[in-house]
Amino acid sequence: MAPASEVAAAPLDGLLLVDKPAGISSHDIVARIRRAVGKGVRVGHAGTLDPFATGLMLVLVGRGTRTSQYAMGLDKRYEVLAQLGALSTTGDPEGEITQTGNAPASPLALPTGQVTQIPPAYSAIKIDGQRAYKLARAGKDVEVPARTITVYAFQELEREGDRVRLAVHCSTGTYVRTLVADLGDGYCLELRRTSVGGWSIDDALPVERFATRDDVAERLIPLQDALGFLPTFHLGPDHARAIHHGRRVDLGELDAEVPSDVPVLLVDEAGAIAVGQADGARLTAVVGFRA
């Protein structure tokens, strides 16, 4: 391992796997990492978790913040503890709870495949430029447009009385609170994100473990590895230089066939150069990672 002084001096560009606790927001997680790395380093994330929820957050550091549009599209897995026979105005423990006694029986009807859902009013979706949850908290009627999501797997793991533990594997944009509410009378007591794409909660650390710049640097996943879910293409020095300087490269000059109209990761011996995209004739950098 490199000396701490060398680690601290290295550029901070990449991905952190953080295990978010309950009771704080995703913004709070980003703020803590930002304080750890100090001024001049950008920090963001690739998907929020509700304050009551726990689990895996992908925190993006430095030039890693340029990759959020790609990382946010990854599928996700959750473990849920649901309370049946009751309703919550927010779909979680933070709302007003009404006991109904109308608990759906097991085995629960758990939908898979393409599912149309209406996200909760208490969500971060923007309605006419404002966050839906802000409108809802102000007592205004909120009409959130329906969306189509994909549920790859939905399992009932165990049940004790009117509390049931569930496992969900779903596409980005899925509101698990809505999946639970749509089962009948029920809401989420606990929600834990266990994976995002190929990243697992088993490899994450609590946010308290990232107290200093050195802590972040030692656990930072390099851009090339962070974007390993994209098709990856190695470029020679001349083509790497062209892409780096914003010039297009004729596909006929490359040794490998680059698919069209999909993002691809372009690398050389030094690591990630850019996310590029081909149009059938030429390859262009869409997001660059080198100054």
Stockholm file with secondary structure:
# STOCKHOLM 1.0

chainA/1-291         MAPASEVAAAPLDGLLLVDKPAGISSHDIVARIRRAVGKGVRVGHAGTLDPFATGLMLVLVGRGTRTSQYAMGLDKRYEVLAQLGALSTTGDPEGEITQTGNAPASPLALPTGQVTQIPPAYSAIKIDGQRAYKLARAGKDVEVPARTITVYAFQELEREGDRVRLAVHCSTGTYVRTLVADLGDGYCLELRRTSVGGWSIDDALPVERFATRDDVAERLIPLQDALGFLPTFHLGPDHARAIHHGRRVDLGELDAEVPSDVPVLLVDEAGAIAVGQADGARLTAVVGFRA
#=GR chainA/1-291 SS CCCHHHHHHSCCCEEEEEEECTTSCHHHHHHHHHHHHCTTCCEEESSCCCTTCEEEEEEEEGGGGGGHHHHTTSCEEEEEEEEESEEESSSSTTSCEEECCCCCCSSCCCCCEEEEECCCSSSSCEETTEEHHHHHHTTCCCCCCCEEEEEEEEEEEEEETTEEEEEEEECTTCCHHHHHHTTSSEEEEEEEEEEETTEEGGGCEEGGGCCSHHHHHHHCBCHHHHTTTSCEEECCHHHHHHHHTTCCEEGGGSSSCCCBSSCEEEEETTEEEEEEEECSSEEEEEEECCC
#=GC SS_cons         CCCHHHHHHSCCCEEEEEEECTTSCHHHHHHHHHHHHCTTCCEEESSCCCTTCEEEEEEEEGGGGGGHHHHTTSCEEEEEEEEESEEESSSSTTSCEEECCCCCCSSCCCCCEEEEECCCSSSSCEETTEEHHHHHHTTCCCCCCCEEEEEEEEEEEEEETTEEEEEEEECTTCCHHHHHHTTSSEEEEEEEEEEETTEEGGGCEEGGGCCSHHHHHHHCBCHHHHTTTSCEEECCHHHHHHHHTTCCEEGGGSSSCCCBSSCEEEEETTEEEEEEEECSSEEEEEEECCC
//
